[in-house]
Amino acid sequence: MPPSSTLSSKGQITVPLEIRRRLGLKEGDRVEFLVDDGRTILRPARSANNPFEKYIGAAAPAFRSKREINAWVRDLRDEE
């Protein structure tokens, strides 16, 4: 008999240990359900790629403190 689970009143299921191990799932992981040609597939959720990720760290930080940021804003506003 294949692994199975019972649906709770809240629509929750427990993924059997054998399936969690097979999919490499651990506590806190997200899963997604795909419908393909009449079959429903459970798989680990794929993270959406951040289009800006390649730019992280490209520029040196312009400000070292909140005080520097506030001084810059005051200067833009011509405040003393």
C-alpha positions as CSV (number, residue, x, y, z in Angstrom):
1,M,0.0,0.0,0.0
2,P,1.4,3.4,-0.9
3,P,2.0,6.1,1.8
4,S,-1.2,7.9,2.7
5,S,-2.4,10.6,5.0
6,T,-5.8,11.9,6.4
7,L,-7.1,15.4,5.6
8,S,-7.9,17.4,8.7
9,S,-11.0,19.6,9.1
10,K,-8.6,22.6,8.4
11,G,-7.5,21.0,5.1
12,Q,-4.1,20.0,6.4
13,I,-2.2,16.8,5.9
14,T,0.9,15.2,7.3
15,V,3.4,14.3,4.6
16,P,4.6,10.8,5.5
17,L,8.2,10.5,6.6
18,E,9.1,8.3,3.6
19,I,7.8,11.0,1.2
20,R,9.5,13.9,3.2
21,R,12.8,12.0,2.9
22,R,12.4,11.3,-0.7
23,L,11.7,15.0,-1.5
24,G,14.3,16.2,1.0
25,L,11.7,18.2,3.0
26,K,12.3,19.5,6.5
27,E,10.3,21.6,8.9
28,G,9.4,25.0,7.5
29,D,9.9,24.1,3.9
30,R,7.3,25.1,1.4
31,V,5.7,22.8,-1.1
32,E,3.8,23.4,-4.3
33,F,1.0,21.4,-5.9
34,L,1.1,21.1,-9.7
35,V,-1.7,19.7,-11.9
36,D,-0.3,18.0,-15.0
37,D,-2.3,16.0,-17.4
38,G,-4.9,15.1,-14.8
39,R,-2.3,14.2,-12.1
40,T,-1.6,16.2,-9.0
41,I,2.1,16.5,-8.1
42,L,3.6,17.5,-4.8
43,R,7.2,19.0,-4.9
44,P,9.4,21.3,-3.0
45,A,8.5,24.9,-3.8
46,R,11.0,26.6,-6.1
47,S,12.0,30.0,-5.0
48,A,11.3,32.9,-7.4
49,N,14.4,34.4,-8.7
50,N,15.1,38.0,-7.6
51,P,15.9,39.9,-10.8
52,F,18.0,42.4,-8.7
53,E,20.1,39.7,-6.9
54,K,22.9,40.0,-9.4
55,Y,23.4,43.6,-8.3
56,I,23.7,42.9,-4.6
57,G,27.1,44.3,-3.4
58,A,27.8,46.0,-6.8
59,A,28.2,49.4,-5.1
60,A,29.9,50.3,-1.9
61,P,27.6,51.5,0.8
62,A,27.1,55.2,0.5
63,F,26.2,55.8,4.1
64,R,27.7,54.4,7.3
65,S,25.1,55.6,9.7
66,K,21.6,57.1,10.1
67,R,23.2,60.4,11.0
68,E,25.0,60.5,7.6
69,I,21.7,59.8,5.8
70,N,19.9,62.5,7.7
71,A,22.7,65.0,7.0
72,W,22.5,64.1,3.3
73,V,18.7,64.7,3.3
74,R,19.1,68.0,5.1
75,D,21.6,69.1,2.5
76,L,19.2,68.1,-0.3
77,R,16.6,70.3,1.3
78,D,19.0,73.1,1.9
79,E,18.3,72.9,5.7
80,E,20.9,73.8,8.4
